[in-house]
Amino acid sequence: MLALSGLRAEQRNDASRSNLKPVLSGEDWRIAAAPDLTHFGWKHEGQLGSGANEPNDHTIYSDTDGVWHLWACVRNTAIGRVLVHWQSPDLCAGDWRLSGDYIRAEKGAGESLVDWKGQEFIQSPFVLRYQGTYAMFYGGYDTGLDADGQSTTDYGRAEKQLCLMVSRDGKGWKRHRDGQGYSRLFVGPGAVRDPVVVWLGNCWGCYYCGHENGQADNAGIYLRTSSNLENWSNWKRVHKMLDTSDSPGGKLKPESPFVVKKNGLYYLFRSHGPEDGTYVFCSADPYDFGKDGKHDDLLVSFLPGITAPEIVEDSSGNQYISNIRKPDRPRQYEIRLQKLVWVS
């Protein structure tokens, strides 16, 4: 897809040059309610979106015809986690149409090879358009391998993976296949989920959640780089939480990273902390948002009530941020949008 080489020049990690911070603007609105998937033959128990068929990590993009698409991981279905599709001619419309399209994990493609309580898993899609091709990066879950590359059927020990699908029009999707026929791009460390892919100036960067040494509590946000969106470097940790309750993030694992660039600086949005919402960190170095847990001076904004956000931009340059929960009903899962503005 892209032929470039070279690595970044060393940069001083200095967020003091930042004169911008993101803030929420206006009222939010729902674009996707928790879907009733019983017509797929998947029965559920409990209230939709509050224990059953909960939409979670997701991606929003427009296709070659200008139609807007939403793919979301829906969890707590009768079979596990699946990707479900909505669409709308208007980004700012409410309650987009549930299309009936869905994507399940495919064991033949090396996905979800170790079931958890008999459930299959596929999750956290992110779609990028480049040179006429749409690429969907997603969590393909268990690889059947542990951190040492040995076969395992232990769900807790099995390393997770990032996988890829491609599309010419943003509508129909086909899995990428490696030499084994697998859809995976890379494995580990740990969870490998919630990807976001960003152009860093001389290479692509994929940020995602994971954990080290097989220890789920040793969690952070990781970065791999690529010149072609298919072959990826070894991982580097770029963000880690300190195990102190008074630090931003506290003891909760960081989740759902999203990275944007403004005025030559990089902004990391990520969920989970002592307060319910999304924390925003600013760094001059896209490889360091507090990689050793020292990041209090990089924290520039807090967005209350926002969980697992994606940032999407319309054709006029307006930006919107998504959320997976209704603000006044934190256990009511649905996908919502709200305008995002940058202020001094």
Buried (B, 14 or more C-beta within 10 A) or exposed (E): BEEEEEEBEEBEBBBEEBEBBBBBBEEBEBBBBBBEBEEBEBEBEEEBBBBBBBBBBBBBBBBEEEBBBBBBBBBBBBBBBBBBBBBBEEBEEEEBEBEEBBBBBBEEBBBBBBBBEEBBBBBBBBBBBEEEBBBBBBBBBBBBBBBEEEEBEEBEBBBBBBBBBBBEEBBEBEBBEBEEEBBBBBBBBBBBBBBBBBEBEEBBBBBBBBBBEBEEEBBBBBBBBBBEBBEBBEBEBBBBBBEEEEBBBBBEBBBBBBBBEBEEBBBBBBBBBBEBBBBBBBBBBBBBBBBEBEBEEBBBBBBEBBBBBBBBEEEEEBBBBBBBBBBEEEEBBBBBBBBBEBEE
